[in-house]
């Protein structure tokens, strides 16, 4: 029996779902997953996944026509169980229209379209909350991403072509939510470049931020090399670059979860959101940098495009020294004799 999971949220949410996929696969074998075209490469190589069904909800899959086409595809597979971690009406309707007999979702979702309703915990890490869909006693799953030999070779060739050798630090300055972006990655790159190489990771939309870091490093005369991988490395190659890094410095965005999935120490910078939402790092060496006691923080569940009050104090008050100290606390750059 093959189970179905429908997860069409953001890239980070897809990575956070991987412990659920592994749990379900352990019961009934690899699962099928409906996800976005952007996220599909993250799951195509995952051992818990049998098949990835790409659903372009903002393109060809938009509207009722796209929803009905998806439902017909799913109905033909005759799934017995569908798990719905993304609390969206579209995904709930897809499973219902596909006539999947057992549809598992959270009580704060579209419960009238589910056959099995699970209470969504209000606290705890998102990984543990999602595992509740598989059973209320399950916690502590680890996120995982699987790269291929081709991914590893391409990443190594990219780093080698730009003269970047271990140890290096990965920086992820981007976020689709502007209020989540820490504004001092250029200065951080300059300070670190005298000790280690710098690799900037992110999507094509982050290429400009990456170039700012590279120019700052080159202009500062750092003896180590910096390279901008934003939009040049694929998702899995970016995960591989993060895996090879001594440490990742990131905002509250998808690369944070990539690092957790490949076991790289993480310095996570939180501004408009807070780790208590359940999306922070939780490794033994990970560090969180945030400004406590700011009455306007957090200002929304996801972080707005810009600071509603105009000062962005939650990020601007986090200094370069704060982040450098957090990097040192991970122990990632200490010399090992």
ZIMO-V107975 format. One record per residue. RES is the residue in one small letter. SS is DSSP state (2 for helix, 1 for strand, 0 for the rest). OMEGA is omega in degrees with one decimal (NA if undefined). Layout:
BEGIN
res->{RES;RES}
ss->{SS;SS}
omega->{OMEGA;OMEGA}
END
This chain:
BEGIN
res->{x;x;x;x;x;x;x;x;x;x;x;x;x;x;x;x;x;x;x;x;x;x;x;x;x;x;x;x;x;x;x;x;x;x;x;x;x;x;x;x;x;x;x;x;x;x;x;x;x;x;x;x;x;x;x;x;x;x;x;x;x;x;x;x;x;x;x;x;x;x;x;x;x;x;x;x;x;x;x;x;x;x;x;x;x;x;x;x;x;x;x;x;x;x;x;x;x;x;x;x;x;x;x;x;x;x;x;x;x;x;x;x;x;x;x;x;x;x;x;x;x;x;x;x;x;x;x;x;x;x;x;x;x;x;x;x;x;x;x;x;x;x;x;x;x;x;x;x;x;x;x;x;x;x;x;x;x;x;x;x;x;x;x;x;x;x;x;x;x;x;x;x;x;x;x;x;x;x;x;x;x;x;x;x;x;x;x;x;x;x;x;x;x;x;x;x;x;x;x;x;x;x;x;x;x;x;x;x;x;x;x;x;x;x;x;x;x;x;x;x;x;x;x;x;x;x;x;x;x;x;x;x;x;x;x;x;x;x;x;x;x;x;x;x;x;x;x;x;x;x;x;x;x;x;x;x;x;x;x;x;x;x;x;x;x;x;x;x;x;x;x;x;x;x;x;x;x;x;x;x;x;x;x;x;x;x;x;x;x;x;x;x;x;x;x;x;x;x;x;x;x;x;x;x;x;x;x;x;x;x;x;x;x;x;x;x;x;x;x;x;x;x;x;x;x;x;x;x;x;x;x;x;x;x;x;x;x}
ss->{0;0;0;1;1;1;0;0;0;0;2;2;2;2;2;2;0;2;2;2;2;2;2;2;2;2;2;2;0;0;1;1;1;1;1;0;2;2;2;2;2;2;2;2;0;0;0;0;1;1;1;1;1;1;0;0;0;0;0;0;0;0;2;2;2;2;2;2;2;2;2;2;2;2;2;2;2;0;0;0;1;1;1;1;0;0;0;0;2;2;2;2;2;2;2;2;2;0;0;0;0;1;1;1;1;1;0;0;0;0;2;2;2;0;0;1;1;1;0;0;0;0;0;0;0;2;2;2;2;2;2;0;0;0;0;0;0;0;0;0;0;0;0;0;0;0;0;0;2;2;2;2;2;2;2;2;2;2;2;2;2;0;0;0;0;0;0;1;1;1;1;1;0;0;0;0;0;2;2;2;0;0;0;0;2;2;2;2;2;2;2;2;0;0;0;0;1;1;1;1;0;0;0;2;2;2;2;2;2;2;2;2;2;2;2;2;2;2;2;0;0;0;0;0;0;1;1;1;0;0;0;0;0;0;2;2;2;2;2;2;2;2;2;2;0;0;1;1;1;1;1;0;0;2;2;2;2;2;2;2;2;2;0;0;0;1;1;1;1;0;0;0;0;0;2;2;2;0;0;0;0;0;0;0;0;0;1;1;1;0;0;0;0;0;0;0;0;0;0;0;0;0;0;0;0;0;0;0;0;0;0;0;2;2;2;2;0;0;0;2;2;2;2;2;2;2;2;2;2;2;0;0;0;0;0;0;0}
omega->{177.8;175.8;-179.9;171.9;177.8;-178.8;-176.3;178.8;-175.8;-177.8;179.9;178.6;178.4;178.5;178.6;-179.2;-173.1;175.1;175.8;179.4;-179.4;178.9;-179.8;179.0;178.2;-179.7;-169.8;-177.1;-176.7;-174.7;168.9;-176.9;169.2;178.3;-177.2;175.6;-179.8;-175.2;-174.7;-178.9;179.9;-175.2;-177.0;-178.4;-175.0;-176.8;179.0;-173.3;176.0;-174.4;174.0;177.0;-176.7;-179.3;-177.0;-173.2;178.6;179.8;-176.2;-179.2;-177.2;173.1;-177.1;179.6;179.2;179.3;179.5;177.2;177.3;-178.6;178.5;177.7;-178.4;-178.9;-178.7;-178.9;177.4;176.3;175.7;-178.6;171.4;179.4;-168.7;-179.9;179.8;-175.0;179.6;178.9;-176.8;-178.5;177.1;178.7;-179.3;179.6;179.4;179.0;177.9;177.4;173.1;-171.1;178.6;-175.3;-171.6;179.6;-177.9;-178.1;179.1;175.0;-177.1;-167.3;179.5;176.1;-179.8;170.1;179.9;-175.1;178.9;175.0;178.4;179.4;-179.2;179.5;179.4;-179.6;-178.5;176.6;-179.3;177.8;-179.9;179.3;177.3;177.0;-179.6;-180.0;-172.5;-176.9;-173.7;174.0;169.1;177.7;179.1;175.3;179.8;170.5;-177.0;175.7;-179.6;175.7;178.0;177.6;-177.4;179.5;-179.6;179.1;178.3;179.1;179.5;-179.8;-179.5;-179.8;-179.3;173.8;-179.7;178.8;175.5;-0.7;173.3;178.7;174.0;177.6;178.3;-172.6;-171.9;170.6;176.9;177.5;-174.4;-176.8;178.4;-174.0;172.6;-169.5;-170.6;179.3;177.9;-179.7;177.9;177.7;179.2;-177.4;-176.8;-169.5;177.0;-177.2;-171.5;171.6;-178.6;173.9;179.0;-178.9;180.0;179.3;178.8;-179.4;180.0;-174.4;179.2;177.5;178.6;179.5;177.3;178.7;-178.1;179.7;179.6;179.6;-179.2;179.4;-179.9;176.0;178.7;-177.9;176.5;-175.5;174.4;-179.5;179.3;179.0;-176.9;179.9;178.8;173.9;173.9;179.3;-178.3;175.2;176.0;176.8;178.3;176.7;177.8;178.9;-178.0;-176.4;174.8;-179.4;172.5;170.4;-170.5;168.3;174.4;-175.1;-172.8;-179.7;175.4;-177.4;173.1;-178.6;177.4;-177.3;179.8;172.4;179.7;176.2;-170.2;166.7;-175.3;-177.4;-177.3;178.2;-176.4;175.4;-177.5;178.1;-179.9;173.9;176.3;-175.3;-178.7;176.3;179.7;174.3;-175.5;-179.0;-175.7;179.6;174.2;175.4;-178.3;179.2;179.3;173.2;178.4;-170.7;-178.6;-175.5;-4.4;-176.3;174.0;-177.3;-176.6;-171.1;-176.8;178.7;178.1;-178.5;179.7;-178.5;174.3;-175.6;179.2;-175.6;-177.5;177.8;-176.8;-179.3;177.1;-169.2;174.2;-180.0;177.1;-177.1;176.8;177.6;179.5;176.9;179.1;-178.9;176.6;-176.9;-172.6;-175.7;177.5;179.5;177.7;-177.9;NA}
END
